[in-house]
Amino acid sequence: MDIKPYIKNINSYLVCDGVIDFRNENITQLADTLYQKAENELDFIKTAYEFVRDHISHSADINEDELTHIASDVLKKGHGICFSKSHLLAAVLRSKSIPTGFCYQKLILDDETAPILIYHGLNGVYLREYNKWIRLDPRGNKKGVNAQFSIETEHLAFPVRPEMGETENFIVYPDPDIYVLNTLRENRTRTELWNNLPTKLRYEESSDRI
């Protein structure tokens, strides 16, 4: 497993924009609070990850139909789907200059009720102390899902099953994929979104890297 950044310029993974809006006061306050409690940068990353994983609900787990995707809105509403939670974690970490990006897996939505391949979103985070990128999945744990902070051996929410057509992608992208964002913006509710989840990435259609 070799996790690599899509763009070599590390500053691309520190950008504040309309989705990863880490200059929002609520995100800044949260990052400050978690940072003050942490022993060091690595501990802050772990603490921030566990906060988003455990204290921000996955919308489907609480049967919430409202969609969120902007980081500050995810924090305010207290819930989001996998992509949205990854936006919030990126914002909190970038607020303290931790390079953070976005990773994707292609997974079956539900083996029995919806056996279709769709994308699942998680994060790639750069650890200065180890000079390496790791993947973290803030989706939120439940029965059968046990994602954990880990430096050496990944403990993600969903193991990929190649025999089922599921695929890994070990590239860390600097921005949320535009097809993913468009899907979140164009659907009015989670119920509507569940019929239109992203099945392709704009990044994978382009070979351009900087």
N, C-alpha and C positions, 0 to 999 in steps of 0.2 A: 504494500500500500504506500503510494507516494503522493501525498497531498500537495498540490502546487497552485500558486496564484495565477490567475488568468493574465494579469498585468504585473510587470516587474516593479513598477513605481509604487512603493508602499503607501505613499500619500493618497493614492486612489482609494485606499481602504479606510480613510479617515474623514471622508467628505460628509458635510452636513447638507441636506437638501430637503425637498418638500415631503419626502417619505421618511427618511432617516433624519428626523428633525431634532437632533440632540441638543440644540440650544433652547428648546422649549423649557420653561422654568420647572415644570414638574419632573421632566427627565433629569435635568441638572441636579435638582434636589435629591432625587433618588440615587443618582450616581454618587453624589457627595456623601450621602448617608452610608451607602454600602462601602465606599472607599475608606471612610473613616474607621469603619469596623474591621476592615481587612488588615492582615499582618503585612502583606506585601502585594505586588502587582498580580502575582499568580493567584493568591488567595482572593483578590478582588474579582478576577475573572470567574473563578469557581463560585463565589458568592452571588455575583450578578446572574450567572447562568442558572443557579438553583432558584433564585428569586423569580425569574421569568418562567422557568419550568413549573414551579410549585405554586406561585401566588397569582399568576395570570392564567385563567382557565382556558382550556381549548374549547372553542365555541360549541363544537359538536358534543363534547362531554357534558355540557350543562344545558343542552338543547336550546341554545341561543341562536336565533335566526338573523340577528343583526350582523352585518359585515363590518369589520374594521381592517384597515391596512396601514394607515399612517401611524408611526411609532407612538407619538404622544396620545393619539386617540385609543390605541390598544391599551396603553397604561391607564388612561382616564376611565375607559369602559370596563377594564379588568378582564378582557377576554379577546381571543382572536384565533384564527385557524393557524396551521403550521407556518405558513408564509408570514403572516402578520406577527406572530410571536418572534420569528427570526428578525423581523424589522426592529422590534423593540429591543431585543438583546443587542443588536448591532448598534443602536443608538446609545444605549447605556454604556457600552464598552468604548465606543468612539468618543463619548463625552470625556473620557479619561485617556484619550490618545492611544487606545488599544486597537491596532489594525484588525478590522473585522469585515468579513464578506459573507457571501451566500453560496450555499451548495444545494444540489438537488439529487434526489434519487427517483427512479421511475419504478413505481410499485403498483400492485393490484389494489384497487380501492377497497373491495371486500370480496373475499373468496366465494362466498355463497350468493350474496344479494347483488353485487356489482363487480363482476370479474373483469374489469377493464383496467388498462394500464394508464395511470395518471402520475403527475409529478408531485413529489413531497419536498418541502423546503426545510432546510436547516442552516447552520452557520459554520463558517470556517474562521478560526481565530488564530492570530499569530502570537506565539509565546517567545518573547525576547530572551528569556532566561535559557530556553532550550534551542533557540534559533530554528524553530519549526512551526508549521501550521498543523492544527488539529481540527477535527470536526466535532461540533457539539449540537445536540438536538434538543431544543427547548420545548418541544411539542407538548409535554406534560404527561406524567406517568398515570397509569391505570392498570387494571387487571390485564396482564399479558404484555404490558409496555413498561420497560424499566430502563430508561436512559439515564446515564450517569456521567459525571465529569471524569475524564480519564486522559492521561497524557500519553501512555504507551499503547494500551489495547482499547480500541473503541468500544463504547457501550451505547449504541444508538437506539432509538425507539424501535426501528424495524430492520431486522437482518434481511438483506437482499437474497432472493431465491432465483438464481439464474435459470433453473429448470422451469420456472413459471413465466419466464420472459422478463423478469425484473432486472434492472441494470443499475450499476453504480456510476458515479461521476465524481472523481477526486479533484476536480478543479474548483478553486475558490474564486467566485466572481465579485467584482467591486461594487456592483449595483444589483438590486433585484432584477430578474429577467423581465424585459418589457412585456412579453406575452403573459407572464404571471400577473404583472401589475395591471395590464389591460383587462384581464379576466376579473380581477378583484374590483376594478372600477366600473365595469360594464354590467355586472350582475347586482341586482338590488338586495337580494337576501341570500343567506347561506343555502336555503332550500333550492333557490334558482341556480346558485353557483355549483351545487353538487351535481347538476346535470351538465355543467359546462367547465369542469375542472381542466386545467391545462394539460395537454397531451404532447406538447412540443415546446422547445425553448428557442428563443431567438439567438441566444449565444451559440447553440449547437449548429445553427445554420451559417455561422460566420467563422472563418479561420483566422481572422485578423486579431493579432495580439500586439501589445505595445511593450 
